[in-house]
Amino acid sequence: MTNIKLIKPSKDLYKQYKEMMDEWNNDGSRIDPWPLHLKYSTEDEFNEMLNRIDEVEKGINLDGYASSTTYWLYDEDNNKIIGASNLRHFLDEIGGEYWGHIGYGIRPTEREKGYGTLILTLTLDKAKKLGLEKVYLGAYEDNIGSWKIMEKCSAVFDKIIYEKETNLPIKKYWIDLK
């Protein structure tokens, strides 16, 4: 895992991004974080997605959500996007209530290889550089892989809350970055 790092989304990686997202959509598993739900099928849609990610990072057109930065976990050796993370700059009342500061996901064929722990660890480093002292995280209770990753990264269980729309239980955690 020596040449795997977090990078900002890039127009140069359209083909690799489309490959990852097509795999994810064909798999049918839950797709996270939120920027991965934006349209990407054509280069124009992909460029609109990149523009939206840039706006959100700059705090433009947030509609009550927090500004956030999106990263891709990129394998330079294989020219492959492995997953994505999204770091909220602060907690908002909409997304922050359920999911907290960081959302992340790993493409289906790369799961259970340690990449979840790596992407969260690298995103926690970004959170520290942003000046956050603690981060709040959440995962559906049935997403055992995700909350085990959080616990591996020193997350301390806080509580279970229920998503308003689905009434599904979400396990909430804190990670101290000091």
C-alpha positions as a printed NumPy array, in Angstrom:
array([[  0.   ,   0.   ,   0.   ],
       [  2.956,   2.29 ,  -0.447],
       [  1.685,   4.305,  -3.407],
       [ -1.879,   4.683,  -2.196],
       [ -2.925,   8.131,  -1.065],
       [ -5.793,  10.561,  -0.786],
       [ -6.141,  12.913,  -3.732],
       [ -8.64 ,  15.554,  -4.716],
       [-11.062,  14.55 ,  -7.485],
       [ -9.592,  15.225, -10.918],
       [-10.842,  15.51 , -14.506],
       [ -7.88 ,  13.349, -15.517],
       [ -9.396,  10.342, -13.758],
       [-12.822,  10.24 , -15.424],
       [-12.315,   6.736, -16.844],
       [-11.114,   5.353, -13.49 ],
       [-13.975,   7.043, -11.607],
       [-16.586,   5.739, -14.056],
       [-15.135,   2.241, -13.718],
       [-15.386,   2.402,  -9.918],
       [-18.924,   3.768,  -9.914],
       [-20.18 ,   1.349, -12.569],
       [-18.794,  -1.493, -10.433],
       [-20.506,  -0.105,  -7.336],
       [-23.841,   0.375,  -9.096],
       [-23.726,  -3.109, -10.629],
       [-22.921,  -4.59 ,  -7.213],
       [-25.984,  -2.979,  -5.647],
       [-24.305,  -2.32 ,  -2.305],
       [-24.709,   0.935,  -0.374],
       [-22.782,   3.831,  -1.938],
       [-21.079,   6.349,   0.367],
       [-20.118,   9.157,   0.824],
       [-22.761,  11.522,  -0.594],
       [-20.723,  12.954,  -3.537],
       [-20.748,   9.492,  -5.118],
       [-24.498,   9.883,  -5.634],
       [-23.976,  12.691,  -8.156],
       [-24.369,  11.849, -11.843],
       [-21.191,  10.762, -13.615],
       [-22.118,   8.72 , -16.715],
       [-20.982,  11.273, -19.301],
       [-17.956,  13.525, -19.187],
       [-20.296,  16.523, -18.926],
       [-22.043,  15.007, -15.898],
       [-18.663,  14.133, -14.409],
       [-17.453,  17.733, -14.866],
       [-20.691,  19.028, -13.26 ],
       [-20.046,  16.649, -10.35 ],
       [-16.498,  18.002,  -9.955],
       [-17.834,  21.572, -10.032],
       [-20.406,  20.724,  -7.337],
       [-17.732,  19.121,  -5.125],
       [-15.602,  22.264,  -5.549],
       [-18.552,  24.542,  -4.672],
       [-19.283,  22.592,  -1.496],
       [-15.646,  22.772,  -0.428],
       [-15.723,  26.56 ,  -0.941],
       [-19.011,  26.911,   0.959],
       [-21.14 ,  27.81 ,  -2.094],
       [-24.807,  26.732,  -2.488],
       [-24.849,  24.611,   0.657],
       [-28.621,  24.657,   1.347],
       [-28.079,  24.217,   5.085],
       [-25.329,  21.605,   4.816],
       [-21.763,  22.068,   6.016],
       [-18.925,  22.768,   3.633],
       [-16.866,  19.639,   3.033],
       [-13.895,  18.295,   1.114],
       [-14.041,  15.157,  -0.992],
       [-11.049,  12.852,  -1.469],
       [-10.422,   9.765,  -3.546],
       [ -8.259,   6.908,  -2.286],
       [ -6.004,   6.434,  -5.28 ],
       [ -3.593,   3.605,  -6.094],
       [ -0.861,   5.236,  -8.216],
       [  0.786,   1.932,  -9.129],
       [ -2.4  ,   0.537, -10.663],
       [ -3.97 ,   3.858, -11.726],
       [ -7.129,   2.913,  -9.821],
       [ -9.553,   4.721,  -7.555],
       [-10.217,   2.458,  -4.58 ],
       [-12.737,   4.542,  -2.682],
       [-13.756,   7.998,  -1.525],
       [-14.141,  10.004,   1.65 ],
       [-15.853,  13.256,   2.495],
       [-14.784,  15.467,   5.386],
       [-17.316,  17.961,   6.748],
       [-15.553,  21.084,   7.964],
       [-18.05 ,  21.406,  10.831],
       [-21.195,  19.625,  11.99 ],
       [-24.436,  20.861,  10.511],
       [-27.947,  20.037,  11.678],
       [-28.826,  18.08 ,   8.538],
       [-26.071,  15.633,   7.561],
       [-23.936,  16.062,  10.655],
       [-26.69 ,  14.821,  12.932],
       [-26.573,  11.347,  11.391],
       [-23.218,  10.899,   9.75 ],
       [-20.909,  13.333,  11.499],
       [-17.685,  14.746,  10.108],
       [-16.498,  11.908,   7.866],
       [-18.168,   9.627,   5.373],
       [-16.224,   7.044,   3.411],
       [-16.664,   4.067,   1.145],
       [-14.578,   1.441,  -0.623],
       [-15.516,  -0.036,  -4.001],
       [-16.893,  -3.586,  -3.691],
       [-13.912,  -5.504,  -5.174],
       [-11.464,  -3.776,  -2.803],
       [-13.282,  -4.386,   0.487],
       [-11.818,  -6.454,   3.318],
       [ -8.252,  -5.579,   2.262],
       [ -7.552,  -2.88 ,   4.861],
       [ -8.508,   0.052,   2.627],
       [-11.388,   1.141,   4.874],
       [ -9.024,   1.609,   7.8  ],
       [ -6.517,   3.357,   5.526],
       [ -9.035,   5.819,   4.068],
       [-10.398,   6.7  ,   7.512],
       [ -6.877,   7.106,   8.954],
       [ -5.82 ,   9.388,   6.09 ],
       [ -9.049,  11.41 ,   6.337],
       [ -8.529,  11.795,  10.098],
       [ -5.107,  13.298,   9.275],
       [ -6.879,  15.803,   6.998],
       [ -9.327,  16.59 ,   9.816],
       [ -6.41 ,  17.356,  12.162],
       [ -4.876,  19.667,   9.551],
       [ -8.259,  21.386,   9.244],
       [ -8.037,  22.11 ,  12.978],
       [-10.658,  19.681,  14.251],
       [ -9.938,  18.311,  17.724],
       [-12.672,  15.644,  17.712],
       [-14.678,  14.059,  14.931],
       [-18.139,  12.557,  15.071],
       [-18.879,   9.512,  12.93 ],
       [-21.853,   7.321,  12.209],
       [-22.692,   4.06 ,  10.457],
       [-25.858,   2.054,  10.134],
       [-25.934,  -0.55 ,  12.876],
       [-25.963,  -3.336,  10.277],
       [-22.813,  -1.937,   8.615],
       [-20.533,  -3.992,  10.831],
       [-17.474,  -3.433,   8.627],
       [-17.722,   0.338,   8.942],
       [-18.127,   0.549,  12.684],
       [-15.338,  -2.005,  13.185],
       [-13.085,   0.26 ,  11.083],
       [-14.04 ,   3.214,  13.296],
       [-13.262,   1.222,  16.421],
       [ -9.869,   0.228,  14.94 ],
       [ -9.177,   3.948,  14.537],
       [ -9.813,   4.612,  18.262],
       [-13.47 ,   5.579,  17.936],
       [-15.426,   5.556,  21.179],
       [-19.09 ,   4.542,  20.998],
       [-21.461,   7.371,  21.922],
       [-25.029,   6.268,  21.247],
       [-27.532,   4.87 ,  18.774],
       [-29.868,   7.249,  16.977],
       [-32.591,   6.501,  14.449],
       [-32.693,   7.972,  10.977],
       [-35.935,   9.946,  10.552],
       [-36.734,   8.795,   7.014],
       [-36.097,   5.066,   7.494],
       [-36.085,   4.606,  11.29 ],
       [-32.881,   2.57 ,  10.827],
       [-30.475,   2.573,  13.796],
       [-27.189,   4.444,  13.368],
       [-24.245,   3.826,  15.691],
       [-22.515,   7.082,  16.607],
       [-18.856,   7.44 ,  17.625],
       [-16.327,  10.104,  18.622],
       [-12.617,  10.095,  17.773],
       [-10.337,  12.415,  19.739],
       [ -7.654,  13.893,  17.456],
       [ -5.566,  15.616,  20.137]])
